[in-house]
Amino acid sequence: MATEPYALTQEMGAVWIQPEGPNTKPYYLGCVDGGDVAETFKTIEYGYCRQPDGSWKTISRSSGAPEKITTSIDKILFPDKDRLDDLANCPVVLHFLGRAAGRADLFGNFDRAVSIYPADIVKRTDKNLVHHLDANTSMATLDVEAAPPATRTGKMVARRQTTAELLALNDVSFCNAGRCAGPNGAQQRPGKDGFVACDSAVGPATANLLATDDGGDNWAAAAADPFTDAGLNVQSSTCFYIDRNTIRWLVALQAPAGGQGRIAYSDDLGATWTRVSIGGAAAGHGAVDSGALFSLDMYHIWLASAGGYIYFSEDGGVTWTAQESGSLTVNDYYAVWFADEKYGMAVGETDVVAFTSDGGENWEAGTATGSGANLQCVTWSQGFWWTGDASGNLYYSSDDGASWTENTRFTGTGTGDVADIQFWNALLGYMVHNVGGAGEIFQTIDGGYTWKELDLPANSGLNAVEIADMNTIYAVGEANGGTGVILKVTWG
């Protein structure tokens, strides 16, 4: 029989610190107390108009910027200097972790986490230092101010969603913004409207898309297939707003062996599609893996292509030009990602890395990770580039791909393949790892230094992950039990 969970209490909490910032070692702080974490999400201003009867009517409402996060740490003073005594100059990461059971000094042992970065110690107060009679414990209070928002997460639960699609699912995209529908409307949460790119059956069939407008409670095939090319998969997807209310779906066809590459876009949730060709007279271009398409907005879209090409569109995917035309490699690019409008990276077959600092006008060869394997994904998070390969290795670079460091702090490292990585912010991220014919999802809350495996339903391998919001992610993969796999992973 199910029982009601116990409430978390102060004694079930733990404070951890990363003094050197994200993607560095976290340290447990014993014998300290964490203060309240206060975060003002926004400030509200109202406009008023006096009515003829002398009363006031509210005529406008506007939201202002959030305010800084405030908290504190109280620590006991011992004779020896401790880790908190030299932290007045540089920002740190602070974690307040609550657990239902188990040891406090295991970083992954949390059921609720509140993490803040960059956090600055702005004031220190030493207390109970001297008294002529009392023998109270000497203490220090460190006042902390941090940039919003705080990262709040907890025990993630994965559920398989229902679909009638029989084939493998390659990529997943969600683009609806988290905003209110009008001044009095209900919030439209991210993760509500999305679509999935599917495989194509061998023969005359064309690949279709699955779509949802209710967060995945119902998935159905889009009204029309994006391509007319039989036997080729919809390999990669992205989406973006093209006006106030319209989201454009953009998908890339699997690179054909003997024809031009294809891109398709829809502005009516898949009811109709416009198809465009890429590559000019070149044949065999197009997407190889789920990370092939990336968009910042409708004016900044890139396609990592087969044959060592990288394409760019500044008009919502209507036209494409080759920024890189096989001069660095003739091998396939698998994935591309941009940190902003200037800095981007593409990775691909046989450990190929390419980097740009001018929006792709010029691409240069980066340093190989050293594994020699195909690099299947790439992403960026607050100063670190991340990539994973077909041999199950995970790497990061803090110098734009000039050098790489391997991260081996996850179960199964060096086996299977790392299929996808995404970060929500500097601290929170998710990684897809396939090993032994099944897919795994790992979560990090410390910027990638440690990775915690999530419990998943049975599956036969995962191909892509999408972060819809801080605590809602989707993953798609190979068919299992007769249908393609869609997982929705949420906090609680």
C-alpha positions as semicolon CSV with decimal commas, in nm:
position;residue;x (nm);y (nm);z (nm)
1;M;0,000;0,000;0,000
2;A;0,132;0,343;-0,092
3;T;0,236;0,566;0,195
4;E;0,255;0,943;0,218
5;P;0,613;1,074;0,181
6;Y;0,780;1,238;0,476
7;A;0,848;1,610;0,452
8;L;1,210;1,712;0,416
9;T;1,364;1,871;0,723
10;Q;1,674;2,082;0,784
11;E;1,871;1,792;0,924
12;M;1,814;1,604;0,596
13;G;1,989;1,876;0,398
14;A;2,349;1,926;0,294
15;V;2,548;2,218;0,156
16;W;2,796;2,157;-0,125
17;I;3,027;2,403;-0,297
18;Q;3,217;2,419;-0,624
19;P;3,476;2,687;-0,547
20;E;3,617;2,680;-0,901
21;G;3,282;2,701;-1,078
22;P;3,083;2,462;-1,301
23;N;3,240;2,137;-1,424
24;T;3,483;2,125;-1,131
25;K;3,488;1,906;-0,823
26;P;3,208;1,967;-0,570
27;Y;3,293;1,956;-0,199
28;Y;3,069;1,862;0,093
29;L;3,054;2,124;0,370
30;G;2,997;1,952;0,702
31;C;2,892;2,133;1,020
32;V;2,741;2,428;0,833
33;D;2,388;2,566;0,814
34;G;2,233;2,691;0,492
35;G;2,016;3,000;0,513
36;D;1,693;3,074;0,329
37;V;1,731;3,105;-0,049
38;A;1,524;3,408;-0,147
39;E;1,454;3,469;-0,516
40;T;1,229;3,740;-0,658
41;F;1,118;3,615;-0,998
42;K;0,991;3,949;-1,121
43;T;0,864;4,287;-1,008
44;I;0,516;4,404;-1,104
45;E;0,413;4,759;-1,192
46;Y;0,049;4,860;-1,228
47;G;-0,099;5,160;-1,409
48;Y;-0,416;5,329;-1,281
49;C;-0,681;5,564;-1,413
50;R;-0,921;5,765;-1,198
51;Q;-1,285;5,697;-1,282
52;P;-1,564;5,961;-1,294
53;D;-1,692;5,850;-0,954
54;G;-1,348;5,906;-0,800
55;S;-1,249;5,538;-0,780
56;W;-0,935;5,394;-0,939
57;K;-0,927;5,140;-1,220
58;T;-0,623;4,924;-1,301
59;I;-0,550;4,973;-1,671
60;S;-0,207;4,817;-1,719
61;R;0,028;4,559;-1,574
62;S;0,396;4,517;-1,660
63;S;0,666;4,282;-1,539
64;G;1,007;4,408;-1,437
65;A;1,339;4,230;-1,416
66;P;1,410;3,965;-1,151
67;E;1,620;4,056;-0,851
68;K;1,937;3,895;-0,719
69;I;1,914;3,578;-0,513
70;T;2,015;3,610;-0,149
71;T;2,115;3,341;0,101
72;S;2,373;3,275;0,369
73;I;2,594;3,008;0,523
74;D;2,664;2,978;0,895
75;K;2,979;2,788;0,989
76;I;3,157;2,692;1,310
77;L;3,502;2,842;1,358
78;F;3,779;2,588;1,416
79;P;4,148;2,665;1,476
80;D;4,245;2,557;1,125
81;K;4,145;2,750;0,815
82;D;3,874;2,577;0,612
83;R;3,745;2,582;0,257
84;L;3,514;2,878;0,320
85;D;3,785;3,111;0,448
86;D;3,927;3,211;0,107
87;L;3,618;3,266;-0,107
88;A;3,564;3,641;-0,099
89;N;3,700;3,721;-0,446
90;C;3,556;3,485;-0,705
91;P;3,205;3,350;-0,772
92;V;3,129;2,992;-0,672
93;V;2,855;2,734;-0,717
94;L;2,644;2,656;-0,412
95;H;2,417;2,353;-0,383
96;F;2,153;2,303;-0,113
97;L;2,060;1,935;-0,137
98;G;1,773;1,765;0,044
99;R;1,752;1,388;0,079
100;A;1,497;1,142;0,213
101;A;1,758;0,888;0,324
102;G;2,123;0,795;0,296
103;R;2,449;0,976;0,349
104;A;2,485;1,352;0,327
105;D;2,835;1,334;0,179
106;L;2,729;1,160;-0,145
107;F;2,673;1,432;-0,403
108;G;2,425;1,235;-0,614
109;N;2,212;1,145;-0,312
110;F;1,944;1,413;-0,335
111;D;1,568;1,422;-0,382
112;R;1,549;1,799;-0,411
113;A;1,824;2,040;-0,513
114;V;1,853;2,418;-0,518
115;S;2,171;2,533;-0,693
116;I;2,289;2,890;-0,753
117;Y;2,562;3,029;-0,979
118;P;2,738;3,266;-1,002
119;A;2,723;3,309;-0,625
120;D;2,937;3,574;-0,456
121;I;3,019;3,600;-0,088
122;V;2,957;3,969;-0,027
123;K;2,978;3,993;0,350
124;R;3,124;3,799;0,641
125;T;3,028;3,838;1,005
126;D;3,234;3,662;1,273
127;K;3,024;3,601;1,585
128;N;3,079;3,493;1,944
129;L;3,451;3,561;1,924
130;V;3,504;3,693;2,276
131;H;3,296;3,711;2,592
132;H;3,402;3,759;2,953
133;L;3,164;3,489;3,077
134;D;2,973;3,296;2,808
135;A;3,126;3,002;2,623
136;N;2,913;3,004;2,307
137;T;3,055;2,845;1,994
138;S;3,238;3,090;1,769
139;M;3,065;3,120;1,432
140;A;3,084;3,303;1,102
141;T;2,797;3,405;0,878
142;L;2,870;3,441;0,506
143;D;2,612;3,648;0,318
144;V;2,573;3,538;-0,043
145;E;2,427;3,710;-0,348
146;A;2,376;3,524;-0,674
147;A;2,250;3,581;-1,025
148;P;1,901;3,449;-1,102
149;P;1,752;3,211;-1,175
150;A;1,826;2,936;-0,925
151;T;1,839;2,583;-1,061
152;R;1,571;2,380;-0,886
153;T;1,537;2,012;-0,961
154;G;1,477;1,681;-0,791
155;K;1,411;1,314;-0,843
156;M;1,340;1,276;-1,214
157;V;1,080;1,020;-1,324
158;A;1,071;0,879;-1,679
159;R;0,750;0,759;-1,840
160;R;0,704;0,609;-2,182
161;Q;0,446;0,786;-2,396
162;T;0,214;0,608;-2,634
163;T;0,255;0,616;-3,011
164;A;0,137;0,399;-3,297
165;E;0,458;0,464;-3,493
166;L;0,625;0,131;-3,571
167;L;0,967;0,260;-3,670
168;A;1,263;0,424;-3,500
169;L;1,243;0,787;-3,391
170;N;1,545;1,004;-3,467
171;D;1,497;1,352;-3,320
172;V;1,255;1,556;-3,110
173;S;1,190;1,931;-3,091
174;F;0,978;2,157;-2,867
175;C;0,957;2,530;-2,930
176;N;0,655;2,688;-2,766
177;A;0,766;2,963;-2,531
178;G;0,673;2,968;-2,164
179;R;0,453;3,275;-2,163
180;C;0,105;3,388;-2,069
181;A;-0,166;3,398;-2,335
182;G;-0,272;3,759;-2,300
183;P;-0,286;3,972;-1,987
184;N;-0,540;3,744;-1,817
185;G;-0,454;3,417;-1,987
186;A;-0,319;3,095;-1,844
187;Q;0,048;3,013;-1,872
188;Q;0,150;2,816;-2,180
189;R;0,423;2,595;-2,046
190;P;0,722;2,486;-2,256
191;G;0,702;2,123;-2,356
192;K;0,344;2,147;-2,475
193;D;0,379;2,158;-2,856
194;G;0,641;1,934;-3,016
195;F;0,722;1,695;-3,298
196;V;0,935;1,389;-3,365
197;A;1,132;1,291;-3,677
198;C;1,077;0,932;-3,786
199;D;1,242;0,661;-3,989
200;S;1,103;0,551;-4,324
201;A;1,007;0,196;-4,408
202;V;1,197;0,027;-4,689
203;G;1,006;0,050;-5,015
204;P;0,758;0,306;-5,145
205;A;0,679;0,461;-4,805
206;T;0,794;0,809;-4,706
207;A;0,900;0,908;-4,355
208;N;0,650;1,097;-4,142
209;L;0,648;1,316;-3,831
210;L;0,467;1,269;-3,502
211;A;0,315;1,574;-3,335
212;T;0,167;1,665;-2,998
213;D;-0,008;1,973;-2,863
214;D;-0,062;1,844;-2,507
215;G;0,284;1,761;-2,379
216;G;0,287;1,413;-2,526
217;D;-0,033;1,279;-2,376
218;N;-0,130;1,219;-2,738
219;W;0,105;1,172;-3,032
220;A;-0,029;1,145;-3,387
221;A;0,118;1,152;-3,734
222;A;0,127;1,498;-3,890
223;A;-0,129;1,550;-4,165
224;A;0,136;1,537;-4,439
225;D;0,481;1,381;-4,470
226;P;0,757;1,640;-4,511
227;F;0,935;1,463;-4,801
228;T;0,842;1,260;-5,106
229;D;1,170;1,064;-5,107
230;A;1,076;0,703;-5,038
231;G;1,298;0,496;-4,812
232;L;1,485;0,791;-4,659
233;N;1,451;0,898;-4,295
234;V;1,363;1,234;-4,148
235;Q;1,694;1,259;-3,967
236;S;1,707;1,590;-3,780
237;S;1,469;1,864;-3,665
238;T;1,457;2,214;-3,520
239;C;1,197;2,488;-3,479
240;F;1,172;2,862;-3,417
241;Y;0,925;3,150;-3,420
242;I;0,880;3,338;-3,748
243;D;0,627;3,586;-3,610
244;R;0,446;3,652;-3,284
245;N;0,238;3,334;-3,290
246;T;0,379;3,111;-3,566
247;I;0,636;2,838;-3,507
248;R;0,817;2,699;-3,808
249;W;0,905;2,331;-3,808
250;L;1,225;2,261;-4,001
251;V;1,347;1,910;-4,082
252;A;1,636;1,757;-4,274
253;L;1,621;1,446;-4,488
254;Q;1,874;1,169;-4,452
255;A;2,153;1,232;-4,702
256;P;2,056;1,056;-5,028
257;A;2,319;0,849;-5,205
258;G;2,270;0,997;-5,550
259;G;2,060;1,312;-5,525
260;Q;2,048;1,656;-5,375
261;G;1,997;1,705;-5,005
262;R;1,652;1,809;-4,889
263;I;1,513;2,045;-4,627
264;A;1,141;2,090;-4,556
265;Y;0,953;2,341;-4,345
266;S;0,597;2,382;-4,224
267;D;0,423;2,681;-4,065
268;D;0,093;2,502;-3,993
269;L;0,196;2,217;-3,762
270;G;0,271;1,975;-4,043
271;A;-0,045;2,017;-4,250
272;T;0,154;2,142;-4,550
273;W;0,524;2,148;-4,633
274;T;0,760;2,348;-4,851
275;R;1,061;2,153;-4,976
276;V;1,395;2,305;-5,075
277;S;1,715;2,156;-5,208
278;I;2,065;2,209;-5,079
279;G;2,399;2,144;-5,238
280;G;2,347;2,281;-5,585
281;A;2,470;2,021;-5,829
282;A;2,634;1,817;-5,552
283;A;2,480;1,483;-5,465
284;G;2,474;1,300;-5,135
285;H;2,449;1,599;-4,905
286;G;2,214;1,627;-4,608
287;A;2,176;1,511;-4,250
288;V;2,360;1,208;-4,112
289;D;2,251;1,220;-3,748
290;S;1,997;1,388;-3,518
291;G;2,227;1,682;-3,437
292;A;2,260;1,793;-3,799
293;L;2,024;2,092;-3,770
294;F;2,070;2,378;-3,525
295;S;1,893;2,714;-3,500
296;L;1,936;3,017;-3,277
297;D;1,639;3,185;-3,445
298;M;1,497;3,217;-3,797
299;Y;1,799;3,422;-3,905
300;H;2,070;3,186;-3,781
301;I;2,032;2,823;-3,889
302;W;2,304;2,570;-3,968
303;L;2,308;2,224;-4,122
304;A;2,598;1,985;-4,063
305;S;2,606;1,779;-4,382
306;A;2,754;1,467;-4,526
307;G;3,061;1,514;-4,743
308;G;3,231;1,771;-4,518
309;Y;2,985;2,052;-4,594
310;I;2,826;2,299;-4,352
311;Y;2,528;2,501;-4,476
312;F;2,373;2,821;-4,344
313;S;2,032;2,988;-4,379
314;E;1,934;3,339;-4,272
315;D;1,578;3,333;-4,400
316;G;1,408;3,059;-4,199
317;G;1,543;2,774;-4,410
318;V;1,411;2,898;-4,745
319;T;1,758;2,928;-4,900
320;W;2,094;2,776;-4,806
321;T;2,456;2,858;-4,878
322;A;2,761;2,646;-4,813
323;Q;2,989;2,802;-4,550
324;E;3,229;2,508;-4,553
325;S;3,268;2,304;-4,872
326;G;3,482;2,007;-4,783
327;S;3,808;2,198;-4,744
328;L;3,870;2,071;-4,389
329;T;3,742;1,717;-4,443
330;V;3,542;1,521;-4,697
331;N;3,403;1,300;-4,421
332;D;3,054;1,347;-4,286
333;Y;2,964;1,603;-4,023
334;Y;2,719;1,460;-3,770
335;A;2,627;1,758;-3,552
336;V;2,660;2,135;-3,519
337;W;2,594;2,378;-3,231
338;F;2,638;2,751;-3,175
339;A;2,694;2,924;-2,842
340;D;2,580;3,253;-2,997
341;E;2,577;3,419;-3,339
342;K;2,956;3,396;-3,374
343;Y;3,095;3,093;-3,194
344;G;3,008;2,748;-3,327
345;M;3,141;2,395;-3,358
346;A;3,073;2,103;-3,588
347;V;3,184;1,745;-3,528
348;G;3,170;1,428;-3,727
349;E;3,318;1,114;-3,874
350;T;3,658;0,988;-3,756
351;D;3,705;1,243;-3,477
352;V;3,664;1,552;-3,697
353;V;3,620;1,889;-3,520
354;A;3,563;2,226;-3,690
355;F;3,528;2,564;-3,518
356;T;3,421;2,915;-3,616
357;S;3,436;3,247;-3,433
358;D;3,265;3,461;-3,698
359;G;2,930;3,293;-3,750
360;G;3,064;3,043;-4,001
361;E;3,215;3,281;-4,253
362;N;3,539;3,099;-4,180
363;W;3,572;2,751;-4,035
364;E;3,900;2,611;-3,905
365;A;4,005;2,264;-3,799
366;G;3,989;2,194;-3,428
367;T;4,198;1,941;-3,241
368;A;4,070;1,584;-3,249
369;T;3,966;1,437;-2,914
370;G;4,209;1,151;-2,973
371;S;3,959;0,865;-2,970
372;G;3,948;0,834;-3,348
373;A;3,579;0,742;-3,326
374;N;3,287;0,919;-3,491
375;L;3,179;1,222;-3,288
376;Q;2,799;1,203;-3,271
377;C;2,694;1,515;-3,081
378;V;2,816;1,857;-2,972
379;T;2,685;2,124;-2,738
380;W;2,801;2,427;-2,541
381;S;2,749;2,532;-2,181
382;Q;2,898;2,843;-2,019
383;G;3,254;2,821;-2,148
384;F;3,270;2,448;-2,218
385;W;3,220;2,261;-2,543
386;W;3,105;1,900;-2,503
387;T;3,112;1,610;-2,747
388;G;3,047;1,237;-2,731
389;D;3,154;0,958;-2,962
390;A;3,054;0,620;-3,099
391;S;3,288;0,445;-2,853
392;G;3,108;0,576;-2,544
393;N;3,356;0,852;-2,462
394;L;3,262;1,197;-2,331
395;Y;3,491;1,498;-2,379
396;Y;3,490;1,869;-2,297
397;S;3,699;2,165;-2,411
398;S;3,743;2,503;-2,242
399;D;3,951;2,653;-2,524
400;D;3,717;2,624;-2,825
401;G;3,842;2,284;-2,932
402;A;4,217;2,349;-2,914
403;S;4,240;2,071;-2,653
404;W;4,006;1,815;-2,502
405;T;3,969;1,647;-2,163
406;E;3,789;1,317;-2,120
407;N;3,520;1,289;-1,852
408;T;3,496;0,932;-1,722
409;R;3,270;0,999;-1,423
410;F;2,963;0,810;-1,543
411;T;2,871;0,444;-1,541
412;G;2,962;0,267;-1,865
413;T;3,216;0,521;-1,986
414;G;3,419;0,392;-2,280
415;T;3,149;0,146;-2,391
416;G;2,852;0,180;-2,623
417;D;2,802;0,531;-2,762
418;V;2,723;0,883;-2,638
419;A;2,438;0,982;-2,869
420;D;2,335;1,328;-2,748
421;I;2,403;1,598;-2,486
422;Q;2,208;1,912;-2,395
423;F;2,246;2,168;-2,118
424;W;1,970;2,388;-1,977
425;N;2,213;2,629;-1,814
426;A;2,564;2,634;-1,668
427;L;2,479;2,360;-1,418
428;L;2,192;2,142;-1,540
429;G;2,232;1,905;-1,835
430;Y;2,137;1,565;-1,974
431;M;2,328;1,302;-2,173
432;V;2,208;1,002;-2,373
433;H;2,433;0,696;-2,354
434;N;2,358;0,365;-2,526
435;V;2,517;0,044;-2,409
436;G;2,420;-0,322;-2,438
437;G;2,127;-0,250;-2,668
438;A;1,956;-0,007;-2,430
439;G;1,958;0,368;-2,381
440;E;2,046;0,549;-2,061
441;I;1,994;0,911;-1,959
442;F;2,233;1,083;-1,719
443;Q;2,168;1,412;-1,537
444;T;2,427;1,660;-1,414
445;I;2,360;1,949;-1,174
446;D;2,723;2,063;-1,138
447;G;2,801;2,162;-1,495
448;G;2,911;1,818;-1,614
449;Y;3,165;1,714;-1,351
450;T;2,942;1,433;-1,218
451;W;2,662;1,246;-1,394
452;K;2,371;1,067;-1,224
453;E;2,191;0,787;-1,408
454;L;1,811;0,807;-1,421
455;D;1,575;0,509;-1,401
456;L;1,417;0,449;-1,743
457;P;1,152;0,219;-1,890
458;A;1,272;-0,061;-2,114
459;N;1,403;0,058;-2,449
460;S;1,627;-0,055;-2,734
461;G;1,846;0,254;-2,762
462;L;1,791;0,631;-2,764
463;N;1,886;0,874;-3,039
464;A;1,817;1,227;-2,911
465;V;1,722;1,430;-2,605
466;E;1,539;1,764;-2,586
467;I;1,516;1,990;-2,281
468;A;1,176;2,162;-2,289
469;D;1,224;2,335;-1,955
470;M;1,431;2,295;-1,641
471;N;1,249;1,982;-1,530
472;T;1,086;1,850;-1,847
473;I;1,287;1,658;-2,102
474;Y;1,198;1,427;-2,389
475;A;1,402;1,147;-2,544
476;V;1,329;0,936;-2,851
477;G;1,478;0,617;-2,985
478;E;1,457;0,281;-3,153
479;A;1,144;0,069;-3,167
480;N;1,081;-0,144;-2,860
481;G;0,782;-0,369;-2,808
482;G;0,661;-0,293;-3,158
483;T;0,662;0,088;-3,154
484;G;0,911;0,373;-3,145
485;V;1,010;0,496;-2,801
486;I;0,920;0,841;-2,667
487;L;1,017;0,911;-2,307
488;K;0,900;1,210;-2,105
489;V;1,116;1,273;-1,800
490;T;0,988;1,510;-1,533
491;W;1,053;1,602;-1,174
492;G;0,786;1,406;-0,989
